[in-house]
């Protein structure tokens, strides 16, 4: 089979490595990919250049396509590929709105009784600020549309909340995504990420994970796209998992179907485990990054087989199994990320470690691999227990080098403390 993977980061590298395990995956193309994805042929076509992606797929007789980033999914890449006769993994445009519009997803949850934070939606700045003056702090202000996972501001005071509304709606720090905003109550409790496979009828949750969003140790510094993950999340007990499936996962899939927006692909649940039960913080219409880099290495069943079952609406016929192990991924970034950083430094990765490295921001210069982004790569290790997985991941990190490399030293620390309680 000829397979096309749309995207070019560490998540896509993890997906490609998992797909390669199936002998049917003879040839894989990554559009655009990056210099570190050596398991696929990288083609310099951007993930949002949908017409070019479809033309490439048709001309190269692609048998199957996997669309992973949010932008092309929301823009309808799956619809256009399927129109051209190419089966795809990923939701169509109608279903991808579950991430493309926070207002849509919040209204969906309200309509179908899916637990989430109390909220209001505003497209008028004055009305939003008037509403804030009557609310308790802290409070959460979100841009309605896509913002590279960064369109959320947690305001501790009324002044911070008003500044957030101004920066999103007036200064347009997230562009047109901030034409409307969602203001919602601040929830407290452990956060859990759960990716799931669904064909619109059956939903199969993957291993839970714990993300580390802040740039610096101790959860200090700015929010990032993610500095590391561990799986499984110790707060996500069997009892919690059962409750989430019954109260959140199945109702969400059924709600989307009732709305005429049947979701097929990877549905991501960002959850908060509150005192009064689990609640949805956000939905994503795709694999999370870097959660994918700890979840897929724990997947025992072959990924291509699962994906094709999702596409064909036959997920109930495929037993999806995971290893009873733990995983840890540490992100190595360019110092200064997520603000200003320098790139173009040579990366040294020992060959015996490369299988466990997922490259996100790199380019080729002849035989050299150079840094070309904020998050440069993720390093993953699996083991029988979480502490061993964390130790093994950091041991691998120490063997990889590039100038101005930065990584958090405490990935998984919170999870270990939770396990000791």
C-alpha positions in Angstrom: 0.0 0.0 0.0 1.0 3.6 -0.6 0.1 5.7 2.4 0.0 9.5 2.7 0.3 11.2 6.1 -0.6 14.9 6.2 1.5 16.9 8.7 5.1 17.3 9.7 5.7 17.2 13.5 6.6 14.7 16.2 3.0 13.4 16.3 3.2 12.6 12.6 6.6 10.9 13.1 5.0 8.7 15.8 2.1 7.8 13.5 4.5 7.0 10.7 6.7 4.8 12.8 3.6 2.9 14.1 2.2 2.5 10.5 5.6 1.1 9.3 5.1 -1.9 11.6 2.4 -3.3 9.2 4.1 -5.0 6.2 1.3 -3.6 4.0 2.8 -0.1 4.4 5.2 -0.4 1.6 5.7 3.3 0.9 4.8 6.3 3.1 4.7 9.9 2.1 4.7 12.8 4.6 3.3 16.2 3.5 5.3 18.2 4.4 7.1 16.0 7.0 10.5 17.3 8.3 14.1 16.5 8.0 14.1 13.9 10.8 11.3 11.7 9.4 13.5 9.3 7.5 10.9 6.5 7.5 8.8 8.4 4.8 9.4 10.3 1.7 8.9 14.0 2.7 7.2 16.2 0.1 7.3 20.0 0.5 3.5 20.5 0.4 2.0 22.3 3.4 -0.7 20.7 5.5 -3.2 23.4 4.6 -2.6 23.2 0.8 -5.5 20.9 0.3 -5.8 21.2 -3.5 -2.1 20.3 -3.8 -2.4 17.4 -1.4 -5.3 15.9 -3.3 -3.5 16.3 -6.7 -0.4 14.6 -5.2 -2.5 11.8 -3.8 -4.2 11.2 -7.1 -1.1 11.4 -9.2 0.8 9.1 -7.0 -2.0 6.5 -6.7 -2.2 6.8 -2.9 -4.2 3.9 -1.4 -4.9 5.4 2.0 -4.4 8.8 3.7 -4.1 9.8 7.3 -4.8 13.5 8.1 -3.5 14.4 11.6 -3.3 18.2 12.2 -6.4 20.3 13.2 -6.2 22.9 10.4 -6.5 20.6 7.4 -9.2 18.6 9.1 -11.3 21.7 9.9 -10.7 23.0 6.4 -12.1 19.7 4.9 -9.1 17.8 3.7 -10.8 14.4 4.4 -13.8 15.5 2.3 -11.7 16.5 -0.7 -9.5 13.3 -0.5 -12.6 11.1 -0.3 -14.2 12.9 -3.2 -11.1 11.9 -5.2 -11.6 8.3 -4.2 -9.0 8.0 -1.5 -10.1 6.5 1.8 -9.0 8.5 4.9 -8.4 8.3 8.6 -9.8 11.5 10.2 -13.1 13.3 10.6 -14.7 15.2 7.8 -15.3 18.9 7.9 -18.7 18.6 9.5 -17.3 16.5 12.4 -14.0 18.4 12.8 -16.0 21.5 14.0 -16.0 19.8 17.5 -12.5 21.3 17.7 -12.8 24.1 15.1 -15.4 25.9 17.2 -15.3 26.0 21.0 -18.7 27.6 20.9 -20.1 24.6 18.9 -18.6 22.1 21.3 -19.8 23.9 24.5 -23.3 24.1 23.0 -23.2 20.5 22.1 -22.3 19.5 25.6 -25.1 21.7 27.1 -27.7 20.3 24.7 -26.8 16.6 25.4 -26.0 16.9 29.1 -22.3 16.1 28.8 -20.6 17.5 31.9 -18.4 20.6 31.4 -17.7 24.0 32.9 -20.5 26.6 33.0 -19.9 29.1 30.2 -21.2 32.0 28.1 -20.4 32.9 24.5 -19.7 36.5 23.3 -19.1 38.2 20.0 -19.4 41.7 21.6 -16.5 42.9 23.7 -18.6 45.3 26.0 -21.0 42.5 26.8 -18.2 40.1 27.6 -16.6 42.6 30.0 -20.0 43.4 31.6 -20.4 39.7 32.2 -16.9 39.3 33.7 -17.7 41.9 36.4 -20.4 39.7 37.9 -18.2 36.5 37.9 -15.9 34.9 40.5 -12.2 34.7 39.7 -10.2 32.9 38.5 -12.0 32.5 35.2 -11.1 31.1 31.7 -11.2 33.1 28.5 -11.0 31.1 25.2 -10.8 32.1 21.6 -13.6 30.3 19.7 -11.5 29.1 16.8 -8.2 27.2 16.3 -5.2 28.9 17.8 -2.5 26.2 17.7 -3.6 24.9 21.1 -2.7 28.3 22.7 -6.1 30.1 22.5 -6.8 29.8 26.3 -6.1 32.4 29.0 -6.6 31.6 32.7 -7.2 35.0 34.4 -6.6 35.2 38.1 -8.1 38.7 38.6 -10.8 40.8 36.9 -8.1 43.0 35.4 -6.4 40.0 33.9 -9.7 38.8 32.5 -10.5 42.2 30.9 -7.0 42.3 29.4 -7.5 38.8 28.0 -10.8 39.8 26.3 -9.1 42.9 24.9 -6.1 41.0 23.6 -8.3 38.3 21.9 -11.2 40.4 20.6 -9.5 43.8 19.9 -5.8 43.1 19.4 -6.6 39.8 17.6 -3.6 37.9 19.1 -5.2 34.8 17.7 -6.5 36.4 14.5 -10.0 35.7 13.3 -10.2 32.8 15.8 -11.0 35.5 18.4 -14.0 37.1 16.7 -16.0 35.2 19.3 -15.0 34.1 22.7 -16.1 31.6 25.3 -15.9 32.6 29.0 -16.1 29.7 31.4 -15.8 28.9 35.0 -12.4 27.8 36.3 -12.4 24.1 37.1 -10.0 22.5 39.6 -8.7 18.9 39.8 -6.2 16.7 38.0 -6.1 16.9 34.2 -6.3 13.8 32.0 -5.9 13.4 28.3 -7.7 10.5 26.7 -7.3 9.8 22.9 -9.9 7.4 21.4 -10.6 5.6 18.2 -14.1 5.9 16.9 -15.9 4.9 13.7 -19.0 6.9 14.7 -20.7 3.9 16.3 -18.1 2.3 18.6 -15.6 4.2 20.7 -12.4 2.6 22.0 -10.4 4.8 24.5 -6.6 4.5 24.3 -4.3 4.6 27.3 -4.8 7.8 29.3 -1.9 10.3 29.6 -0.7 13.3 31.6 0.6 16.3 29.6 3.0 19.0 30.9 2.1 22.3 29.2 4.2 24.8 31.0 7.7 25.6 29.7 9.6 25.4 32.9 10.1 22.9 35.8 7.4 23.0 38.5 4.8 24.0 36.0 6.2 27.5 35.8 6.6 29.7 32.7 4.5 30.1 29.6 2.1 27.6 28.2 3.5 25.6 25.3 2.4 22.9 22.9 3.5 20.4 25.5 6.9 19.7 27.1 6.4 16.0 27.8 3.9 13.3 28.7 3.5 10.2 30.7 1.1 7.3 30.3 -1.0 5.9 31.9 -2.3 8.8 34.0 -2.4 7.6 37.7 -5.5 9.7 38.4 -7.5 7.9 35.7 -8.5 4.8 37.7 -10.8 2.0 36.4 -13.7 3.6 38.2 -13.0 7.0 36.6 -12.6 5.4 33.2 -15.9 3.6 33.4 -17.7 6.8 34.4 -16.0 8.8 31.6 -17.0 6.2 29.0 -20.7 6.2 30.2 -21.1 9.9 30.9 -18.8 11.6 28.3 -17.3 9.4 25.6 -20.4 7.4 24.3 -22.7 10.4 24.7 -20.4 12.6 22.7 -20.2 10.1 19.8 -24.0 9.7 19.9 -24.5 13.5 20.1 -22.4 14.1 17.0 -24.3 11.4 15.1 -27.6 12.9 16.1 -26.4 16.3 14.8 -25.6 14.7 11.4 -21.9 15.1 12.1 -20.8 11.4 12.6 -17.2 11.5 13.9 -14.7 9.0 12.5 -11.1 9.2 13.4 -9.3 10.0 16.6 -11.4 12.0 19.1 -9.3 13.6 22.0 -10.9 14.3 25.3 -9.2 16.8 27.6 -10.7 16.1 31.0 -10.7 17.6 34.5 -11.4 15.3 37.4 -13.4 17.6 39.6 -14.7 16.8 43.1 -18.2 16.3 41.6 -17.0 14.1 38.8 -15.1 14.2 35.5 -15.8 17.2 33.1 -14.7 18.0 29.6 -12.3 20.9 29.3 -11.9 20.5 25.5 -12.3 18.2 22.5 -9.7 17.8 19.8 -10.6 16.2 16.5 -7.2 14.5 16.1 -4.3 12.8 17.9 -2.8 15.1 20.6 0.8 16.2 20.4 2.9 15.0 22.3 0.4 12.6 23.9 0.6 10.4 20.7 4.3 9.8 21.5 3.5 7.9 24.6 0.2 6.3 23.6 1.1 4.7 20.3 4.2 3.0 21.7 1.8 1.2 24.1 -0.6 0.1 21.3 -0.2 -3.6 20.8 -2.7 -3.9 17.9 -1.3 -2.8 14.6 -2.2 0.9 13.9 -3.0 0.6 10.2 -5.5 -2.2 10.8 -7.2 -0.1 13.5 -7.3 3.0 11.3 -8.8 1.1 8.3 -11.4 -0.4 10.6 -12.4 3.1 11.7 -12.6 4.3 8.0 -14.7 1.2 7.1 -17.0 1.5 10.1 -15.9 -1.9 11.3 -14.1 -1.0 14.6 -16.3 -3.5 16.5 -14.6 -6.3 14.6 -11.0 -5.4 15.6 -9.8 -6.1 19.2 -7.7 -3.1 20.1 -5.2 -4.0 22.7 -2.5 -2.1 24.7 0.6 -3.3 26.5 0.4 -3.3 30.3 3.3 -0.9 30.6 4.1 2.7 31.2 5.6 5.3 28.9 7.4 8.7 29.2 8.1 11.3 26.6 10.5 14.2 27.2 10.4 17.1 24.7 13.8 18.6 23.8 13.2 22.2 22.7 15.2 25.2 21.6 16.0 27.4 24.6 13.7 30.4 24.6 10.7 28.4 23.3 7.7 29.3 23.2 9.0 32.9 22.6 12.2 33.7 20.8 14.8 31.1 20.0 17.6 30.4 17.5 17.6 27.5 15.1 20.0 25.9 12.6 22.1 23.9 15.1 23.3 20.4 14.3 21.5 17.6 16.1 23.4 14.5 17.2 21.2 11.4 17.8 22.9 8.0 18.4 21.6 5.3 16.0 20.6 2.9 18.8 18.3 5.6 20.3 16.7 6.9 17.1 13.8 4.3 17.1 12.5 6.1 20.3 12.9 9.6 18.9 10.1 11.6 17.3 11.4 14.6 15.4 9.2 17.7 15.2 11.3 20.7 14.2 14.3 19.8 12.0 15.6 20.2 8.5 18.3 18.5 6.4 21.5 20.2 5.2 23.2 17.4 3.3 23.9 14.7 5.8 23.4 17.0 8.7 20.1 17.3 10.7 19.6 20.9 12.0 17.2 22.4 14.5 14.3 24.2 12.7 11.7 24.9 15.4 10.8 25.5 19.0 10.0 21.9 19.9 12.8 20.0 18.2 12.1 16.3 19.2 10.5 14.0 21.7 12.3 11.1 23.3 10.1 8.2 24.5 10.8 5.2 26.7 8.5 2.4 27.8 9.0 0.1 30.8 7.1 -2.1 33.2 6.5 0.8 35.6 6.4 4.6 35.4 9.6 5.4 37.3 11.6 3.0 35.1 10.1 4.6 32.0 10.9 8.1 33.2 14.5 7.1 34.1 15.0 5.4 30.7 13.6 8.5 28.8 16.0 10.9 30.6 18.9 8.5 30.0 18.2 8.7 26.3 17.8 12.5 26.4 21.3 12.8 27.8 22.7 11.0 24.8 21.2 13.5 22.3 22.8 16.9 21.8 22.3 20.2 20.0 23.4 23.7 20.9 20.8 25.6 23.0 18.9 22.4 23.8 16.4 22.8 26.7 14.1 20.3 28.4 12.1 20.0 31.6 13.8 17.9 34.3 10.5 17.0 36.1 8.3 15.2 33.5 6.3 12.5 35.3 7.2 13.8 38.8 3.6 14.7 39.6 2.4 11.3 38.3 4.9 9.5 40.6 3.7 11.5 43.6 0.1 10.6 42.7 0.9 6.9 42.6 2.5 7.2 46.1 -0.7 8.6 47.6 
